[in-house]
Amino acid sequence: MSAEPLSLAERLSRQIAAGGPISVAHYMAEANQHYYATRDPLGADGDFTTAPEISQMFGELVGLCLADIWMRSGRKPGPLYTELGPGRGTLAADALRAMESAALAPRIHFVETSPTLRERQRALLPHVTHHDSIESLPTEGPLLIVANEFFDALPVRQCIRVGEEWRERVVIRREQEGRFMAVPGYRRIESGLPPIAAQAQDGAIIETPIVGAGIAYALAQRIAKQGGAAIIIDYGYAGPLLGDTLQAVKAHAFADPFADPGEVDLTTHVDFTMIGNMARQAGLRVSGPVDQGAYLRELGIDARADQLARTSPARAAEVEAARARLTDANAMGSLFKAMAWVHPDWADPAGFGD
């Protein structure tokens, strides 16, 4: 008779007992890998709702933005619609429908590791090709990349000021309390911190998105080689900044990030300065970040909302509520940012001002 498999909390406890504290980055990577592999976290019955699930307008406008760049860049042959962490595939379905109106029918490639979400995506888009990482994406054809709420779920390294020193923040298991918690580690950080660290007070935290930076640079190199553009939308800031942004969400409410590893969604705010710098290092042009609300309004969300309300008067209130949630400053409009990368030979994107 086989033994019951260990829970993630039990596995992490054994790791810590055998090898000592683990980094926050390691904890976040293990927790989110388990979380996304074992459920569909989206929608009213899940833990959170993303912009594409709020309204078709979001995906349509992102798709039209990419189609517009492609058309003004000479309609290069063999384009690839590439989405990172595509959820249920809702954004892609809406974007591809909008692209079709512009006579653009790209091949569909998703970077997705969750078996559960892959099933949902394939049911909606049967012709999708799945990838475990960006390394296996096709090397021929321009890339039209979308990353909506992708970088926020990647693990970050946290460093904390302890007196005159900086140390990596690590996770321990307090057996008396039966819970995990983050504490300063013993190893002193000597290099790799931004200049803002010099002015930090005791207890200040700096987050370094090492995994996100690597993925961003690799993506940018692919665009530089193959041509194309990327639209990146996430909640974040223009960094570097001080502060602990690690948070957990469960059942549409904030939760303790260390209380139940693998059963809550862990995220951090995205440093758009870092994301942009990776693209610039690869030779791409960068637009933004701008507030999501400003981006969607400039792309025409108000006109699209009016059109949908006229077509389906019974849904007018629902459409208006969705438009407000996506664009208002007290909702998603200012917390979420949008950024675009384009190959140096491609046209500048709409939606980012002059």
C-alpha positions as CSV (number, residue, x, y, z in Angstrom):
1,M,0.0,0.0,0.0
2,S,1.6,3.3,-1.1
3,A,2.0,6.1,1.3
4,E,0.1,9.4,0.9
5,P,2.1,12.0,-1.0
6,L,3.6,14.7,1.1
7,S,2.0,18.1,1.0
8,L,4.1,21.0,-0.2
9,A,4.2,22.4,3.3
10,E,5.6,19.1,4.5
11,R,8.1,19.0,1.7
12,L,9.3,22.5,2.4
13,S,9.5,21.7,6.1
14,R,11.8,18.7,5.4
15,Q,14.0,20.8,3.0
16,I,14.5,23.4,5.8
17,A,15.1,20.8,8.5
18,A,17.7,19.1,6.3
19,G,19.5,22.1,4.7
20,G,18.5,25.2,6.7
21,P,16.4,28.2,5.7
22,I,15.4,28.7,2.1
23,S,15.4,32.0,0.3
24,V,12.1,33.8,-0.3
25,A,12.7,33.3,-4.0
26,H,12.9,29.6,-3.6
27,Y,9.8,29.5,-1.4
28,M,7.9,31.6,-3.9
29,A,9.0,29.4,-6.9
30,E,8.0,26.2,-5.2
31,A,4.7,27.6,-3.9
32,N,3.6,29.0,-7.3
33,Q,4.7,26.0,-9.2
34,H,2.4,23.8,-7.1
35,Y,-0.4,26.3,-7.0
36,Y,-0.7,26.7,-10.8
37,A,-0.2,23.0,-11.6
38,T,-3.1,21.9,-9.4
39,R,-6.0,24.2,-10.2
40,D,-7.7,26.8,-12.4
41,P,-7.4,29.9,-10.1
42,L,-9.5,32.2,-12.2
43,G,-13.0,33.5,-12.0
44,A,-15.7,33.8,-9.3
45,D,-15.0,30.3,-8.0
46,G,-11.3,30.8,-8.0
47,D,-8.9,33.1,-6.2
48,F,-8.7,36.1,-8.5
49,T,-10.0,37.6,-11.8
50,T,-7.8,39.1,-14.5
51,A,-8.6,41.9,-17.0
52,P,-9.4,39.5,-19.9
53,E,-12.0,37.8,-17.7
54,I,-13.7,41.1,-16.9
55,S,-14.4,42.1,-20.5
56,Q,-13.8,41.1,-24.1
57,M,-12.7,44.7,-24.7
58,F,-9.4,44.1,-23.0
59,G,-8.2,41.3,-25.3
60,E,-9.7,42.9,-28.4
61,L,-7.7,46.2,-27.9
62,V,-4.5,44.4,-27.1
63,G,-4.9,42.3,-30.3
64,L,-5.7,45.4,-32.4
65,C,-2.7,47.1,-31.0
66,L,-0.4,44.3,-32.1
67,A,-2.2,44.0,-35.5
68,D,-1.7,47.7,-36.0
69,I,2.0,47.5,-35.3
70,W,2.3,44.5,-37.7
71,M,0.4,46.3,-40.5
72,R,2.4,49.5,-40.2
73,S,5.6,47.5,-40.2
74,G,5.0,46.0,-43.6
75,R,2.9,42.9,-42.8
76,K,5.9,40.6,-42.3
77,P,5.1,37.0,-43.1
78,G,4.7,34.1,-40.7
79,P,3.8,36.0,-37.5
80,L,3.5,34.1,-34.2
81,Y,1.0,35.1,-31.5
82,T,2.9,34.2,-28.3
83,E,1.4,34.6,-24.9
84,L,3.1,34.0,-21.6
85,G,1.0,32.6,-18.8
86,P,-2.3,32.8,-20.8
87,G,-4.7,31.8,-18.1
88,R,-7.8,30.2,-19.7
89,G,-6.9,31.5,-23.1
90,T,-9.6,34.2,-22.9
91,L,-7.3,37.1,-23.8
92,A,-5.9,35.2,-26.8
93,A,-9.3,34.3,-28.1
94,D,-10.4,37.9,-28.0
95,A,-7.1,39.2,-29.4
96,L,-7.1,36.7,-32.3
97,R,-10.7,37.5,-33.2
98,A,-9.8,41.2,-33.4
99,M,-6.6,40.4,-35.4
100,E,-8.7,38.4,-37.9
101,S,-10.6,41.6,-38.7
102,A,-7.3,43.1,-39.7
103,A,-6.5,40.1,-42.0
104,L,-4.0,38.8,-39.5
105,A,-4.1,35.1,-38.6
106,P,-0.9,34.2,-36.7
107,R,0.1,30.8,-35.5
108,I,-0.6,30.4,-31.8
109,H,2.0,29.6,-29.2
110,F,1.5,29.6,-25.4
111,V,4.2,29.3,-22.7
112,E,2.3,27.5,-20.1
113,T,3.3,24.8,-17.5
114,S,0.0,24.1,-15.8
115,P,-1.7,20.9,-17.1
116,T,-5.0,22.2,-15.8
117,L,-4.8,25.5,-17.6
118,R,-3.4,23.8,-20.8
119,E,-6.6,21.8,-21.0
120,R,-8.8,24.9,-20.7
121,Q,-6.7,26.7,-23.3
122,R,-6.8,23.8,-25.8
123,A,-10.6,23.6,-25.4
124,L,-10.9,27.2,-26.5
125,L,-8.1,27.3,-29.0
126,P,-7.5,23.7,-30.4
127,H,-4.7,24.8,-32.7
128,V,-2.5,26.2,-29.9
129,T,1.1,24.9,-29.5
130,H,2.2,24.7,-25.9
131,H,5.7,25.3,-24.5
132,D,7.2,24.8,-21.1
133,S,9.6,27.8,-21.6
134,I,10.5,30.4,-24.1
135,E,13.5,28.4,-25.3
136,S,11.4,26.1,-27.4
137,L,9.4,28.8,-29.2
138,P,9.9,28.8,-33.0
139,T,13.0,30.6,-34.2
140,E,11.5,31.8,-37.5
141,G,8.8,34.4,-37.9
142,P,8.2,37.7,-36.1
143,L,6.9,37.4,-32.5
144,L,3.7,39.2,-31.4
145,I,4.1,38.7,-27.6
146,V,1.5,39.3,-24.8
147,A,2.4,39.0,-21.1
148,N,-0.5,40.0,-19.0
149,E,0.0,39.4,-15.3
150,F,2.9,37.1,-16.0
151,F,6.0,38.8,-14.5
152,D,4.2,39.4,-11.1
153,A,4.1,35.7,-10.4
154,L,7.9,35.1,-10.9
155,P,10.0,34.6,-7.8
156,V,12.1,37.6,-6.6
157,R,15.1,37.8,-4.3
158,Q,14.4,39.9,-1.2
159,C,17.3,41.6,0.7
160,I,16.7,43.3,4.0
161,R,18.8,46.0,5.8
162,V,20.0,44.8,9.2
163,G,21.9,47.6,10.9
164,E,24.7,48.6,8.5
165,E,24.5,45.3,6.5
166,W,22.2,43.9,3.8
167,R,21.2,40.3,4.1
168,E,19.0,38.0,2.0
169,R,15.6,37.4,3.4
170,V,14.9,33.7,4.1
171,V,12.1,31.5,5.1
172,I,12.2,29.3,8.2
173,R,9.7,27.0,9.9
174,R,8.7,27.8,13.5
175,E,7.7,24.4,14.8
176,Q,6.2,25.8,18.0
177,E,3.8,28.0,16.0
178,G,3.5,25.4,13.2
179,R,4.0,28.0,10.4
180,F,6.6,29.4,8.0
181,M,7.9,33.0,8.4
182,A,10.5,35.2,6.7
183,V,13.5,36.4,8.6
184,P,16.9,38.0,7.8
185,G,19.4,35.4,6.8
186,Y,23.0,35.2,8.0
187,R,24.7,35.8,4.7
188,R,25.8,39.4,4.1
189,I,25.1,40.8,0.6
190,E,28.1,42.7,-0.6
191,S,27.2,43.6,-4.2
192,G,24.4,43.8,-6.7
193,L,22.2,46.3,-4.9
194,P,20.9,49.5,-6.5
195,P,22.2,52.9,-5.4
196,I,19.0,53.5,-3.5
197,A,20.2,50.9,-0.9
198,A,22.7,53.4,0.4
199,Q,19.9,55.6,1.8
200,A,17.8,52.8,3.2
201,Q,16.8,52.6,6.9
202,D,17.1,49.6,9.1
203,G,14.5,47.0,8.2
204,A,14.1,48.2,4.6
205,I,13.6,45.6,1.9
206,I,14.8,45.6,-1.7
207,E,13.3,43.1,-4.2
208,T,15.5,41.9,-7.1
209,P,13.6,40.1,-9.9
210,I,16.4,37.9,-11.1
211,V,14.2,35.4,-12.8
212,G,12.0,38.1,-14.4
213,A,15.1,39.9,-15.7
214,G,16.5,36.8,-17.3
215,I,13.2,36.0,-19.1
216,A,12.7,39.6,-20.2
217,Y,16.2,39.7,-21.7
218,A,15.8,36.3,-23.4
219,L,12.5,37.4,-24.9
220,A,13.9,40.7,-26.1
221,Q,16.8,39.0,-27.8
222,R,14.3,36.8,-29.7
223,I,12.4,39.9,-30.9
224,A,15.7,41.5,-31.8
225,K,16.6,38.5,-34.0
226,Q,13.1,37.6,-35.4
227,G,11.3,40.9,-35.4
228,G,8.1,41.7,-33.7
229,A,6.7,43.4,-30.6
230,A,5.6,42.7,-27.1
231,I,2.8,44.2,-24.9
232,I,3.4,43.7,-21.2
233,I,0.7,44.6,-18.7
234,D,1.0,44.1,-15.0
235,Y,0.7,45.8,-11.7
236,G,3.9,47.5,-10.8
237,Y,6.1,50.6,-10.6
238,A,9.0,52.4,-12.1
239,G,11.9,51.2,-9.9
240,P,14.0,50.6,-8.2
241,L,12.1,51.2,-5.0
242,L,12.3,50.1,-1.4
243,G,9.6,47.9,0.1
244,D,8.1,44.4,0.5
245,T,5.5,43.8,-2.1
246,L,5.1,40.1,-1.7
247,Q,1.4,39.3,-1.3
248,A,-1.0,36.4,-1.4
249,V,-4.6,36.1,-2.6
250,K,-7.1,33.4,-1.9
251,A,-10.9,33.5,-2.7
252,H,-10.5,37.1,-3.9
253,A,-9.1,38.4,-0.6
254,F,-5.6,39.0,0.7
255,A,-4.0,36.2,2.7
256,D,-0.8,35.5,4.6
257,P,1.9,34.6,2.0
258,F,3.5,32.1,4.5
259,A,0.4,30.5,6.0
260,D,-0.4,27.9,3.4
261,P,2.2,27.4,0.7
262,G,1.0,26.2,-2.7
263,E,-2.7,27.0,-1.8
264,V,-2.6,30.8,-2.4
265,D,-1.5,32.9,-5.3
266,L,1.8,34.6,-4.5
267,T,2.8,37.8,-6.5
268,T,5.1,40.8,-6.2
269,H,4.8,44.2,-7.9
270,V,6.7,44.4,-11.2
271,D,9.7,46.7,-11.6
272,F,9.0,48.1,-15.1
273,T,12.3,50.0,-15.2
274,M,14.0,46.6,-15.1
275,I,11.7,45.1,-17.7
276,G,12.4,48.1,-20.0
277,N,16.1,48.0,-19.5
278,M,16.3,44.4,-20.5
279,A,14.6,45.2,-23.8
280,R,16.9,48.2,-24.4
281,Q,20.0,46.1,-23.8
282,A,18.8,43.9,-26.6
283,G,18.4,46.9,-28.9
284,L,14.6,47.2,-28.8
285,R,12.6,50.5,-28.6
286,V,10.5,50.7,-25.4
287,S,7.3,52.6,-24.9
288,G,5.9,53.2,-21.4
289,P,5.1,52.3,-18.8
290,V,1.8,54.1,-18.8
291,D,-1.3,53.5,-16.7
292,Q,-3.5,50.8,-18.0
293,G,-6.5,53.1,-18.0
294,A,-4.7,55.7,-20.2
295,Y,-3.5,52.9,-22.6
296,L,-6.9,51.4,-23.1
297,R,-8.6,54.8,-23.5
298,E,-6.1,55.8,-26.1
299,L,-6.7,52.5,-28.0
300,G,-10.4,53.3,-28.0
301,I,-12.1,51.5,-25.1
302,D,-14.7,54.2,-24.7
303,A,-15.9,53.9,-28.3
304,R,-15.8,50.1,-28.1
305,A,-17.9,50.2,-24.9
306,D,-20.5,52.5,-26.5
307,Q,-20.7,50.2,-29.5
308,L,-21.2,47.1,-27.3
309,A,-23.9,48.9,-25.3
310,R,-25.8,49.9,-28.4
311,T,-25.6,46.4,-29.9
312,S,-26.8,44.8,-26.6
313,P,-28.8,47.4,-24.6
314,A,-29.6,44.8,-21.9
315,R,-25.8,44.5,-21.2
316,A,-25.2,48.3,-21.2
317,A,-24.7,48.5,-17.4
318,E,-22.4,45.4,-17.4
319,V,-20.3,46.9,-20.2
320,E,-20.0,50.2,-18.4
321,A,-19.0,48.5,-15.1
322,A,-16.3,46.6,-16.9
323,R,-15.0,49.7,-18.7
324,A,-14.8,51.5,-15.4
325,R,-13.1,48.6,-13.6
326,L,-10.4,48.4,-16.3
327,T,-9.7,52.1,-16.6
328,D,-10.7,54.0,-13.4
329,A,-7.9,55.2,-11.2
330,N,-9.6,53.7,-8.1
331,A,-9.8,50.3,-9.8
332,M,-7.3,48.8,-12.2
333,G,-6.6,51.9,-14.2
334,S,-3.6,53.3,-12.4
335,L,-2.3,50.3,-10.4
336,F,-1.7,48.3,-13.6
337,K,0.8,49.6,-16.1
338,A,1.4,48.8,-19.8
339,M,4.7,48.7,-21.7
340,A,5.5,47.9,-25.3
341,W,8.7,46.7,-26.9
342,V,9.3,46.8,-30.7
343,H,12.0,45.7,-33.0
344,P,14.0,48.8,-34.2
345,D,12.7,48.3,-37.7
346,W,9.1,48.1,-36.6
347,A,6.5,50.8,-36.1
348,D,5.9,52.4,-32.8
349,P,2.8,51.1,-30.9
350,A,-0.4,53.0,-30.4
351,G,-1.7,53.6,-26.9
352,F,1.4,55.2,-25.4
353,G,1.0,58.9,-26.3
354,D,3.2,60.9,-28.6
